[in-house]
Amino acid sequence: MNIHVAVSQWMTDKLYKEIRSLDNVFDVVERVFLISRDQIKTKSRQGDIIEARHAFIYVAREVMKYPLISIGSEMGMDHTSIMSAVESFKGRLVSDYRGINRKMKALYHIAFEGETVGTYTL
C-alpha cells in the first residue's frame, strides 16, 4: 500500500465526520502550517505557501471528496490546477518531502484530539 492510500484511509473516517466545511479545513491547515488563509489563496510560489495550499487542496479533494469545481472556486483556480496540486501533493507524501507526513499527522491530531501545534516538531 502506498503512503497516499494509507494517509487518505487514516484520515478519511474522522475528517469526513468532523470537518464538514472548507472553512474548517482552512482552520486546521492554518494551524499546522502557520500560513494564513489569505496567503494560502494567493498565487505565491513560495515553498511553504505552496505546501500549505496543496495540503488544503489534498484534504478537500481526496479526503473530504469536494468537487474540483468547488475547490477551484474557493481557491480562484480552475479544475485542472486543482488536479495538478493533488497529484503534486501525493508525490510529496510518497517522498516525505520536507517532512510532510509529520505535518499531516499533526493536522489529524489537532483536528480530532484537540492537541496544539507545539506538541509536534514541524
Disulfide bonds with the S-S distance in Angstrom:
none
